[in-house]
Amino acid sequence: MAIVINGSGTVTGLSVGGLPDGTVDAGTLATNSVDSAELIDGAVDDSHIAALAASKLTGALPAISGASLTGITADDNTPAFLAYTTDRAQNIANTTWTKVTHATELFDSDNKFSSGRFTPTVAGKYVLSGMIEYEQQDQDSATYLEIYKNGSTIAGGRWFNTHPDGGGGGANTSHYLSIIVTSDTDDYFELYVYQSSGGRDIRNTFGTYSSHFSGFKLAGA
């Protein structure tokens, strides 16, 4: 077919691919003259895509496989720990605040619990729980259980024994405490106890799990 330059300024007779390579450059194309309809599948690959602006990343994402995502980790309630003691090993002196050490760890996900102290190092909200059993509390004596943050009380309770058997023969008492706390990266938490038996030391009764300290991070908090 002959190539004809028409009086209207149009050219006819060109076959597909008839122009030499490089004949049509960016300056020849009119602005907004090429849209998605003119692009074949796969014509634009990764090497031809510039970084996307944040303004382009709006709206709902399509469903994709989690295997395709990188740099995203699950928030699975860690750091978390549970420590306890299984023997009647710790004496609580009269009218003395004493930190409970809990020598045995059932689990400690990120090694954040040591020597009776939980230091999460990850900012967020945490559920902390403590329990203690006092052995043979005297009649008309008080016992306390408190959670400390950075050496100061943030939660606690007081219990008063009215059991008629005094003089060291009173009944055992168990106390439990739980609270949600906010932690920064350098905060730490401990469990403290106190008893006012009137001059006599008493022991914590450490049957399995009867005295424990635990905590975990709230997912997404």
C-alpha positions in Angstrom: 0.0 0.0 0.0 1.3 3.4 -0.9 2.0 6.0 1.8 -0.2 9.0 1.2 0.1 12.4 2.9 -3.4 13.8 2.7 -4.3 17.4 2.4 -5.8 17.3 5.9 -2.4 16.6 7.4 -3.0 12.9 8.0 -0.8 10.0 6.7 -2.3 6.8 5.4 -0.7 3.7 4.1 1.6 2.9 7.1 1.5 -0.7 8.3 1.9 -1.7 11.9 5.6 -1.4 12.8 6.3 0.6 9.7 8.1 3.4 11.5 11.8 3.0 12.3 12.8 2.5 15.9 13.2 5.7 17.7 11.0 7.7 15.3 8.4 8.5 18.0 9.9 9.9 21.1 8.3 11.4 24.3 8.2 14.9 22.8 6.2 13.6 19.8 3.4 12.1 22.0 0.7 14.5 23.1 0.1 14.9 26.8 -2.3 12.2 28.1 -2.4 10.5 24.7 -1.5 7.0 26.1 -3.8 5.3 28.6 -4.1 1.8 30.1 -6.1 0.6 27.0 -2.9 1.1 24.8 -0.7 -0.9 27.2 -0.4 -4.7 26.8 -0.2 -7.0 29.8 3.2 -7.0 31.3 4.4 -3.9 29.5 5.3 -2.1 32.7 7.6 -4.1 34.9 9.1 -3.4 38.4 12.1 -1.5 36.9 9.8 1.0 35.3 7.8 1.8 38.4 8.9 4.8 40.5 8.3 4.9 44.3 4.6 5.4 45.1 3.7 8.5 47.1 1.8 8.1 50.3 -1.2 9.9 48.7 -1.6 7.0 46.3 -1.8 4.4 49.1 -5.4 5.0 50.2 -8.5 2.9 50.4 -9.0 -0.8 51.0 -6.3 -3.2 49.9 -7.3 -6.3 47.9 -7.0 -9.7 49.5 -3.5 -11.0 49.1 -1.5 -13.9 50.5 0.2 -13.2 53.8 3.3 -14.9 52.4 3.7 -11.9 50.1 4.0 -9.4 53.0 7.4 -8.5 54.5 8.3 -6.5 57.5 5.1 -7.3 59.4 5.1 -9.3 62.6 2.2 -10.6 64.6 1.4 -9.0 68.0 1.0 -12.1 70.0 0.8 -10.8 73.6 4.5 -10.9 74.3 6.6 -10.2 76.3 4.9 -12.6 78.7 6.1 -14.5 81.8 4.9 -16.7 84.7 7.2 -17.3 87.7 6.4 -19.3 90.9 8.0 -21.0 93.8 7.3 -24.6 94.9 8.7 -24.6 98.5 8.2 -22.7 101.7 11.4 -20.9 101.3 10.9 -17.2 101.9 10.4 -15.7 105.3 8.4 -12.4 105.6 9.6 -10.3 108.5 7.2 -8.5 110.7 6.2 -5.0 109.5 8.7 -5.1 106.6 7.9 -4.8 102.9 9.5 -7.7 101.2 9.9 -8.4 97.5 8.8 -11.9 96.5 11.4 -13.5 94.3 9.7 -16.5 92.7 12.7 -18.7 91.8 11.1 -20.9 89.1 9.9 -19.7 85.7 7.2 -21.6 83.9 7.8 -19.5 80.8 9.5 -16.2 80.0 8.9 -15.4 76.3 11.6 -12.8 75.9 13.8 -13.2 79.0 12.3 -10.1 80.6 11.9 -11.5 84.1 14.8 -11.9 86.5 15.4 -11.8 90.2 11.7 -11.0 90.9 11.6 -8.1 88.5 9.7 -7.9 85.1 11.2 -5.3 82.7 9.2 -5.5 79.5 11.4 -3.0 77.4 8.5 -2.9 74.9 6.1 0.0 75.5 2.4 -0.8 75.8 -0.3 -1.9 78.2 0.2 -5.1 80.3 -1.9 -7.3 82.4 0.0 -8.1 85.7 -1.2 -10.6 88.3 0.2 -11.8 91.6 -0.8 -14.3 94.2 0.7 -15.3 97.6 -0.3 -17.7 100.4 0.7 -16.7 104.0 1.4 -19.6 106.3 -0.3 -19.6 109.8 -1.2 -16.0 110.0 -1.9 -14.8 113.5 -5.4 -13.7 114.6 -6.1 -10.0 114.3 -3.0 -9.4 112.1 -3.0 -7.8 108.7 -1.3 -8.9 105.4 -0.8 -6.9 102.3 0.0 -7.7 98.6 1.1 -4.9 96.2 2.5 -4.5 92.7 5.3 -2.0 92.4 6.3 0.1 89.3 9.8 1.5 89.4 9.9 1.0 93.2 6.5 2.6 94.0 3.1 1.1 94.7 0.6 1.2 91.8 -1.9 -1.4 93.1 -2.5 -3.4 96.3 -4.9 -4.8 98.8 -5.0 -5.4 102.6 -6.5 -8.5 104.3 -7.2 -8.9 108.0 -7.2 -12.3 109.7 -10.0 -12.9 112.3 -9.3 -16.6 112.7 -9.6 -17.5 116.4 -6.3 -19.5 116.5 -3.5 -17.1 117.4 0.0 -17.5 118.5 1.3 -19.0 115.3 -1.5 -21.5 114.8 -3.8 -19.4 112.6 -5.0 -20.5 109.2 -3.2 -19.9 106.0 -4.5 -17.1 103.9 -4.2 -16.5 100.1 -4.3 -13.1 98.4 -4.6 -12.4 94.6 -4.2 -9.2 92.7 -4.5 -8.2 89.1 -4.2 -4.9 87.2 -3.7 -3.4 83.7 -0.6 -1.1 83.6 1.1 1.1 81.1 4.8 0.6 80.6 7.5 2.6 78.8 10.6 0.9 77.5 12.5 1.4 80.8 9.8 0.7 83.4 10.0 -2.4 85.7 7.5 -4.2 87.9 7.8 -6.2 91.2 5.6 -8.0 93.7 5.8 -7.0 97.3 4.2 -8.4 100.5 3.9 -7.2 104.1 2.6 -8.7 107.3 2.0 -7.4 110.9 2.0 -10.5 113.0 3.3 -8.7 116.1 6.9 -9.5 116.0 6.9 -13.0 114.6 8.3 -13.9 111.1 5.9 -15.9 109.0 6.6 -17.9 105.8 5.0 -17.8 102.5 3.4 -21.2 101.8 4.8 -22.1 98.4 2.7 -25.0 97.2 2.8 -25.4 93.5 1.5 -22.2 92.0 0.0 -20.9 95.3 2.5 -18.1 95.0 3.2 -16.7 91.6 3.7 -13.5 89.5 2.8 -13.2 85.9 2.3 -10.7 83.1 1.7 -10.3 79.4 1.3 -7.5 76.8 -2.1 -6.7 75.5 -2.2 -7.2 71.7 -2.3 -4.0 69.8 -1.9 -1.8 73.0 
